[in-house]
């Protein structure tokens, strides 16, 4: 599940997720959830799916003018030897209010084939006032030659496409990763590319793979990229098993500080690894456009090595005050598969964090209850909204959101 705040109206929130399809239709399809009042009430809007494809990996980003861009995968026939239908693509649609949406357009689409398979797209819009590429919409993702293949001849790569016309059309994809990963969808696969845009329109991509976290950059609005560079090791990899969670990843999330504050231009990367013998959230920061990186900061503040897992972290930087806000599932102080949530917030450029508990009753995770691949957080003007999936007593999965209001630049809640 992912969520975004409209920069032209901070009371307008839009979240997106994959949900169960209607009887007789595909087993998964898209939904949007719209709040006009800062999260007090929500309206559920099913997405049109005329081809009845499977849909997933829903993501959302706002442009500076208040247009919401919803990007997702759409496919059929995967992992089937002789499928009746075969297709694999990434699509984008847009909306001014989150209720009425444009017809989806392909970022990339393969008809009559699931090879290659396109996976885990993430969008970003250039909203930087001083950028020559302001308004550009970027999408990065992983391409599998053959999804899930153990054949070493099959590979994964990071791809990237851009739109100069507000998501109406997209450029031909370009390959960013210099070195491939495998196609298993595991630790040695390259995944987790989340575009982030700097104050002058610089595009940053960081992903995980067999070498750890790798960075590449573009200085020309995503037209060309440079040489990949390893910026961190990830002990334990990124495909991190957790009791009660059928599939869990510690993939990186990249964000930039576009605020007018002292840390403007900083790049932040958060991820999860096992360097302390359990799962912790870490943050890496660069203050010089990715040339050098500070030592990793542990985001969760429970005792190191205590055996409590932190899961599925996501990050948002407030463009008003530059605060770094990280949300994650949290098992500190809990037994078995019981899971709660935490918001960690930094007001000093990611150097230190204060952890705030989210008022979600801890719930037991179950392998059959799919939590998804993402947890959501957005921040603007001291307002921080978190959105997540959780498991109910009957085993069904529900979606919830929490809203924090901080005095900008502080850990103090507004009354």
Secondary structure, 3 states (H helix, E strand, C coil): CEEEECCCCCCCEEEEEEEECCCCCCCEEEEEEEECCCCCCCEEEECCCCCCCEEEEEEEEECCCCCEEEEEEEEECCCCCCCCCCEEEEEEEEECCCCCCCCCEEEEEEECCCCCEEEEEEEEECCCCCCCCCCCEEEEEEEECCCCCCCCCCEEEEEEEEECCCCCCCCCCEECCCCCEECCCCCCCCECCCCEECCCCCEEEEEEECCEEEEEEECCCCCCCCCCEEEECCCCCCECCECCECCCECCCEEEECCCCCCCCCCEEEEEEECCCCCCEEEEEEECCCCCCCCCCEECCCCCCCCCCCEEEEEEEECCCCCCEEEEEEECCCCCCCEEEEEEEEECCCCCCCEEEEEEEEEEECCCCCCCCCCCEEEEECCEEEEEEEEECCCCCEEEEEEEEEECCCCCCECC
